[in-house]
Amino acid sequence: MWNHFGYDPVQEEYKVISVTWEMTQERVVRSEYHVLVLGPGASWRRITQSVAPHRPRSQGISMDGVLYYGAWTGENTFVVVSFNMSSEKFNLIKLPPHAGTNLMNYRGKLAVFDYSPHLVIDQRLDMWVLEDDSQWSNKKTFALPISNIYLIIPGELSVQGTSREGTVRVFSKTHYCSLHALCDLYTGEKREWVILSKLRERLPFETASLHTTYWDDFESIMYLET
């Protein structure tokens, strides 16, 4: 099950969208969608629109009353799904060839980006921006100004967060310290800091995981009566 909280600017309502799916032999064969309008006596309502079965793969991003998220379809193809909070209609958007599968809000527009293995080799990030409902821009390439500190902290570089103004948070970690860098893709400015950590042995069952966050992903605030 996958859930996301969003805002309908037309009806001025807050909604929760829920997606559930069924898989067979690593393929998505069925998915269902429900919406909950927050308020007194709220109850879940099924969305009956015919939508290609898919499984959400990323967090959602809300922009101007539209929710975007990445998903795998029944054909094991990665797409971007848009959901209009007002009309409650889905739309599946194909990605350009060789495009990345990470989502971000780039200065008010949806963008997908790819950084591996470019980030480790030459601190590069490739991006495609959605110009309208289905038209993507040409690939944009950004050189992230990671300093030579990375040479003494040779952990795996990853993007751990993005902001709607086009700032990305780059992260690298070893057993004794971690490098954090905020890089503004628009201006090229950066801030870096190193955090020292206590040495400890990694347990055999521990695994690394990537969790990308959007630290300023909000549209408006409403106080709910309880």
JOHUMO-V724450 format. One record per residue. N is the residue number from 1. RES is the residue in three letters. PHI is phi in radians with two decimals (* if undefined). PSI is psi in degrees with one decimal (999 if undefined). OMEGA is omega in whole degrees, -180 to 180 (NA if undefined). Layout:
# JOHUMO-V724450
N;RES;PHI;PSI;OMEGA
N;RES;PHI;PSI;OMEGA
This chain:
# JOHUMO-V724450
1;MET;*;140.6;180
2;TRP;-2.30;132.2;-178
3;ASN;-2.24;151.6;175
4;HIS;-2.60;143.5;-179
5;PHE;-1.76;130.5;-178
6;GLY;-2.53;176.9;-175
7;TYR;-2.21;133.3;176
8;ASP;-1.69;105.7;-176
9;PRO;-1.28;-17.0;-180
10;VAL;-1.37;-53.0;180
11;GLN;-1.55;-4.7;-178
12;GLU;0.95;52.5;-179
13;GLU;-2.20;149.3;173
14;TYR;-1.74;134.0;-175
15;LYS;-2.29;154.0;172
16;VAL;-2.06;125.3;177
17;ILE;-1.80;134.5;-179
18;SER;-2.18;133.3;179
19;VAL;-2.14;128.4;173
20;THR;-2.15;154.2;-176
21;TRP;-2.59;162.2;177
22;GLU;-2.19;135.3;-177
23;MET;-2.11;147.1;175
24;THR;-2.38;122.1;179
25;GLN;0.89;52.4;175
26;GLU;1.18;13.7;179
27;ARG;-2.13;143.1;177
28;VAL;-1.42;120.5;-177
29;VAL;-1.90;-17.8;-179
30;ARG;-2.76;143.0;175
31;SER;-2.54;148.6;179
32;GLU;-2.23;155.2;-173
33;TYR;-2.35;132.8;179
34;HIS;-2.30;152.6;179
35;VAL;-2.30;144.1;178
36;LEU;-2.19;122.3;176
37;VAL;-1.60;119.3;-177
38;LEU;-1.19;134.9;-180
39;GLY;2.74;176.5;179
40;PRO;-1.03;134.5;178
41;GLY;1.20;23.8;-177
42;ALA;-1.12;143.2;177
43;SER;-2.57;155.3;-179
44;TRP;-1.26;141.0;179
45;ARG;-2.25;131.8;-178
46;ARG;-1.36;138.4;175
47;ILE;-1.57;123.0;-172
48;THR;-1.66;-0.5;180
49;GLN;-1.03;139.5;177
50;SER;-1.36;113.4;-178
51;VAL;-2.23;140.6;178
52;ALA;-1.00;132.8;180
53;PRO;-0.96;135.9;179
54;HIS;-2.70;162.7;-180
55;ARG;-2.18;116.2;179
56;PRO;-0.99;140.2;-178
57;ARG;-2.10;-15.1;-176
58;SER;-2.29;171.2;170
59;GLN;-1.20;160.7;178
60;GLY;-1.58;152.6;174
61;ILE;-2.17;126.4;179
62;SER;-1.79;128.5;178
63;MET;-2.49;120.5;175
64;ASP;0.93;43.1;176
65;GLY;1.39;10.3;178
66;VAL;-2.13;132.2;177
67;LEU;-1.69;132.6;176
68;TYR;-2.09;140.7;172
69;TYR;-2.69;154.4;177
70;GLY;-1.51;147.8;-177
71;ALA;-2.69;155.8;171
72;TRP;-1.73;134.3;178
73;THR;-1.59;177.5;178
74;GLY;-1.11;-18.6;178
75;GLU;-1.61;13.2;-178
76;ASN;0.98;40.4;176
77;THR;-1.96;135.5;179
78;PHE;-1.48;131.2;179
79;VAL;-2.38;166.6;170
80;VAL;-1.78;130.2;179
81;VAL;-1.85;131.1;173
82;SER;-1.93;142.6;178
83;PHE;-2.31;116.3;179
84;ASN;-1.38;117.6;-176
85;MET;-1.15;-23.5;-179
86;SER;-1.50;-53.9;-179
87;SER;-1.43;-15.3;-178
88;GLU;1.00;43.2;178
89;LYS;-1.97;138.7;177
90;PHE;-1.63;155.1;172
91;ASN;-2.58;129.6;178
92;LEU;-1.71;125.8;-175
93;ILE;-1.95;121.4;178
94;LYS;-1.28;147.5;178
95;LEU;-1.55;154.2;174
96;PRO;-1.19;159.7;-179
97;PRO;-0.99;136.0;175
98;HIS;1.12;19.5;-180
99;ALA;-1.32;158.3;177
100;GLY;-1.32;169.5;-177
101;THR;-2.08;14.8;176
102;ASN;-1.72;137.1;-176
103;LEU;-1.83;148.1;173
104;MET;-2.72;159.6;173
105;ASN;-1.62;106.7;-178
106;TYR;-1.82;97.8;177
107;ARG;0.92;46.2;175
108;GLY;1.56;1.7;178
109;LYS;-2.21;148.3;177
110;LEU;-1.24;139.8;177
111;ALA;-2.44;149.6;170
112;VAL;-1.99;145.5;-178
113;PHE;-2.47;159.0;179
114;ASP;-2.33;136.8;-179
115;TYR;-2.34;-3.2;-177
116;SER;-2.01;129.0;7
117;PRO;-1.61;7.9;-174
118;HIS;-1.02;-35.2;-176
119;LEU;-1.12;-39.4;-179
120;VAL;-1.31;-38.9;-174
121;ILE;-1.35;-52.0;-175
122;ASP;-2.40;23.0;177
123;GLN;0.89;51.2;-177
124;ARG;-2.06;146.0;177
125;LEU;-2.30;128.1;178
126;ASP;-1.78;139.4;-175
127;MET;-2.42;146.7;172
128;TRP;-2.22;131.4;-176
129;VAL;-1.89;134.9;178
130;LEU;-1.40;111.6;-176
131;GLU;-1.46;-33.9;174
132;ASP;-2.50;-155.3;-173
133;ASP;-1.09;-27.3;-177
134;SER;-2.55;2.4;-176
135;GLN;-1.78;122.2;180
136;TRP;-1.71;150.2;176
137;SER;-1.29;168.6;170
138;ASN;-1.17;160.4;-178
139;LYS;-1.09;132.2;174
140;LYS;-1.89;136.0;180
141;THR;-2.02;129.7;-180
142;PHE;-2.07;135.1;174
143;ALA;-1.64;113.8;-179
144;LEU;-1.38;128.0;-175
145;PRO;-1.39;60.9;177
146;ILE;-1.35;131.2;-175
147;SER;-1.42;-179.0;-180
148;ASN;-1.22;-5.0;176
149;ILE;-0.98;-33.0;-178
150;TYR;-1.08;-26.2;-179
151;LEU;-1.16;-25.8;179
152;ILE;-1.79;-1.2;174
153;ILE;-2.20;71.9;-170
154;PRO;-1.38;44.0;175
155;GLY;-1.41;179.2;180
156;GLU;-1.37;122.7;179
157;LEU;-1.33;138.8;176
158;SER;-2.59;157.5;175
159;VAL;-1.63;120.2;-176
160;GLN;-1.86;-5.9;180
161;GLY;-3.01;158.1;177
162;THR;-2.44;160.8;175
163;SER;-2.17;164.2;-178
164;ARG;-1.23;-12.8;178
165;GLU;-1.60;4.4;177
166;GLY;1.58;24.9;176
167;THR;-1.74;135.2;177
168;VAL;-2.04;146.7;177
169;ARG;-1.83;117.0;-180
170;VAL;-1.75;140.4;-172
171;PHE;-2.37;137.3;174
172;SER;-2.47;137.8;-174
173;LYS;-2.42;139.7;170
174;THR;-2.08;-172.2;-180
175;HIS;-1.25;-19.3;-174
176;TYR;-2.01;-15.5;179
177;CYS;-2.83;170.6;179
178;SER;-2.42;145.3;178
179;LEU;-1.84;129.8;177
180;HIS;-2.13;133.7;179
181;ALA;-2.43;132.4;172
182;LEU;-1.80;118.7;-176
183;CYS;-2.07;124.4;178
184;ASP;-1.54;112.3;-178
185;LEU;-1.17;-24.6;-176
186;TYR;-1.44;-43.5;-177
187;THR;-1.78;-17.5;-177
188;GLY;1.45;0.0;-180
189;GLU;-1.29;155.9;-180
190;LYS;-2.57;156.0;170
191;ARG;-2.31;135.5;-178
192;GLU;-2.27;149.9;172
193;TRP;-2.68;152.4;-179
194;VAL;-2.02;134.8;178
195;ILE;-2.01;122.3;177
196;LEU;-1.46;141.2;-180
197;SER;-2.27;157.3;-179
198;LYS;-1.22;135.0;179
199;LEU;-1.16;134.9;174
200;ARG;-2.69;157.0;-180
201;GLU;-1.47;132.0;178
202;ARG;-1.27;133.9;179
203;LEU;-1.27;150.2;-176
204;PRO;-1.02;-31.8;-175
205;PHE;-1.56;-1.0;-179
206;GLU;-1.34;138.0;177
207;THR;-2.31;152.8;179
208;ALA;-1.49;147.9;179
209;SER;-2.44;150.2;180
210;LEU;-1.84;126.8;-180
211;HIS;-2.30;99.0;-178
212;THR;-1.48;133.0;-179
213;THR;-2.14;157.8;176
214;TYR;-2.03;101.5;-167
215;TRP;-1.39;-6.5;175
216;ASP;-2.26;34.1;-177
217;ASP;-1.48;84.3;176
218;PHE;-2.56;156.5;180
219;GLU;-2.08;-43.9;-180
220;SER;-2.79;167.9;-177
221;ILE;-2.14;137.6;176
222;MET;-2.40;136.6;176
223;TYR;-1.52;125.0;-178
224;LEU;-1.69;133.1;177
225;GLU;-1.29;140.8;180
226;THR;-2.08;999;NA
